[in-house]
Amino acid sequence: MTLAVVKDVERKVTKIGNSLGVTLPQEVLEHLGIGQGDEVRFDLSDGYVTIKKKSNIKLPRGIDEEFLEQMNDMINEYDQTFKGLKDR
């Protein structure tokens, strides 16, 4: 069994145009399998941020990404309603 080596990597927040940004060191990019042009996903939870490489999912013919985003928005908006229907 191989144990992962835990490393602390620090970066300073810098101004990039009108925004703030943080650069990622090469070792972090390699660890995540991220390269130039890849998209990343930020999951926010309890004061922590998890960075993941965004998965490229091949959508079925006739279904586009905008449709899925709209469906996701609707599900998030009506989540409690759906849960209430489940318990009926």
Contact map, one row per residue, 1 for C-alpha under 8 A:
1110000000000000000000000000000000000000000000000000000000000000000000000000000000000000
1111000000000000000000000000000000000000000000000000000000000000000000000000000000000000
1111100000000000000000000000000000000000000000000000000000000000000000000000000000000000
0111110000000000000000000000000000000000000000000000000000000000000000000000000000000000
0011111000000000000000000000000000000000000000000000000000000000000000000000000000000000
0001111100000000000000000000000000000000000000000000000000000000000000000000000000000000
0000111110000000000000000000000000000000000000000000000000000000000000000000000000000000
0000011111000000000000000000000000000000000000000000000000000000000000000000000000000000
0000001111100000000000000000000000000000000000000000000000000000000000000000000000000000
0000000111110000000000000000000000000000000000000000000000000000000000000000000000000000
0000000011111000000001110000000000000000000000000000000000000000000000000000000000000000
0000000001111100000001000000000000000000000000000000000000000000000000000000000000000000
0000000000111110000111000000000000000000000000000000000000000000000000000000000000000000
0000000000011111000111000000000000000000000000000000000000000000000000000000000000000000
0000000000001111111110000000000000000000000000000000000000000000000000000000000000000000
0000000000000111111110000000000000000000000000000000000000000000000000000000000000000000
0000000000000011111100000000000000000000000000000000000000000000000000000000000000000000
0000000000000011111100000000000000000000000000000000000000000000000000000000000000000000
0000000000000011111110000000000000000000000000000000000000000000000000000000000000000000
0000000000001111111111000000000000000000000000000000000000000000000000000000000000000000
0000000000001111001111100000000000000000000000000000000000000000000000000000000000000000
0000000000111100000111110000000000000000000000000000000000000000000000000000000000000000
0000000000100000000011111000000000000000000000000000000000000000000000000000000000000000
0000000000100000000001111101100000000000000000000000000000000000000000000000000000000000
0000000000000000000000111111100000000000000000000000000000000000000000000000000000000000
0000000000000000000000011111110000000000000000000000000000000000000000000000000000000000
0000000000000000000000001111111000000000000000000000000000000000000000000000000000000000
0000000000000000000000011111111100000000000000000000000000000000000000000000000000000000
0000000000000000000000011111111111100000000000000000000000000000000000000000000000000000
0000000000000000000000000111111111100000000000000000000000000000000000000000000000000000
0000000000000000000000000011111111000000000000000000000000000000000000000000000000000000
0000000000000000000000000001111111000000000000000001100000000000000000000000000000000000
0000000000000000000000000000111111100000000000000000100000000000000000000000000000000000
0000000000000000000000000000111111110100000000000000100000000000000000000000000000000000
0000000000000000000000000000110011111100000000000000000000000000000000000000000000000000
0000000000000000000000000000000001111100000000000000000000000000000000000000000000000000
0000000000000000000000000000000000111110000000000000000000000000000000000000000000000000
0000000000000000000000000000000001111111000000000000110000000000000000000000000000000000
0000000000000000000000000000000000001111100000000000110000000000000000000000000000000000
0000000000000000000000000000000000000111110000000011110000000000000000000000000000000000
0000000000000000000000000000000000000011111000000011110000000000000000000000000000000000
0000000000000000000000000000000000000001111100001111000000000000000000000000000000000000
0000000000000000000000000000000000000000111110001110000000000000000000000000000000000000
0000000000000000000000000000000000000000011111111100000000000000000000000000000000000000
0000000000000000000000000000000000000000001111111000000000000000000000000000000000000000
0000000000000000000000000000000000000000000111110000000000000000000000000000000000000000
0000000000000000000000000000000000000000000111111000000000000000000000000000000000000000
0000000000000000000000000000000000000000000111111100000000000000000000000000000000000000
0000000000000000000000000000000000000000011110111110000000000000000000000000000000000000
0000000000000000000000000000000000000000011100011111000000000000000000000000000000000000
0000000000000000000000000000000000000001111000001111100000000000000000000000000000000000
0000000000000000000000000000000100000001110000000111110000000000000000000000000000000000
0000000000000000000000000000000111000111100000000011111000000000000000000000000000000000
0000000000000000000000000000000000000111100000000001111100000000000000000000000000000000
0000000000000000000000000000000000000000000000000000111110000000000000000000000000000000
0000000000000000000000000000000000000000000000000000011111000000000000000000000000000000
0000000000000000000000000000000000000000000000000000001111100000000000000000000000000000
0000000000000000000000000000000000000000000000000000000111110000000000000000000000000000
0000000000000000000000000000000000000000000000000000000011111011100000000000000000000000
0000000000000000000000000000000000000000000000000000000001111110000000000000000000000000
0000000000000000000000000000000000000000000000000000000000111111000000000000000000000000
0000000000000000000000000000000000000000000000000000000000011111000000000000000000000000
0000000000000000000000000000000000000000000000000000000000111111101100000000000000000000
0000000000000000000000000000000000000000000000000000000000101111111100000000000000000000
0000000000000000000000000000000000000000000000000000000000100011111110000000000000000000
0000000000000000000000000000000000000000000000000000000000000001111111000000000000000000
0000000000000000000000000000000000000000000000000000000000000011111111100000000000000000
0000000000000000000000000000000000000000000000000000000000000011111111110000000000000000
0000000000000000000000000000000000000000000000000000000000000000111111111000000000000000
0000000000000000000000000000000000000000000000000000000000000000011111111100000000000000
0000000000000000000000000000000000000000000000000000000000000000001111111110000000000000
0000000000000000000000000000000000000000000000000000000000000000000111111111000000000000
0000000000000000000000000000000000000000000000000000000000000000000011111111100000000000
0000000000000000000000000000000000000000000000000000000000000000000001111111110000000000
0000000000000000000000000000000000000000000000000000000000000000000000111111111000000000
0000000000000000000000000000000000000000000000000000000000000000000000011111111000000000
0000000000000000000000000000000000000000000000000000000000000000000000001111111000000000
0000000000000000000000000000000000000000000000000000000000000000000000000111111111000000
0000000000000000000000000000000000000000000000000000000000000000000000000011111111100000
0000000000000000000000000000000000000000000000000000000000000000000000000000011111110000
0000000000000000000000000000000000000000000000000000000000000000000000000000011111111000
0000000000000000000000000000000000000000000000000000000000000000000000000000011111111100
0000000000000000000000000000000000000000000000000000000000000000000000000000001111111110
0000000000000000000000000000000000000000000000000000000000000000000000000000000111111111
0000000000000000000000000000000000000000000000000000000000000000000000000000000011111111
0000000000000000000000000000000000000000000000000000000000000000000000000000000001111111
0000000000000000000000000000000000000000000000000000000000000000000000000000000000111111
0000000000000000000000000000000000000000000000000000000000000000000000000000000000011111
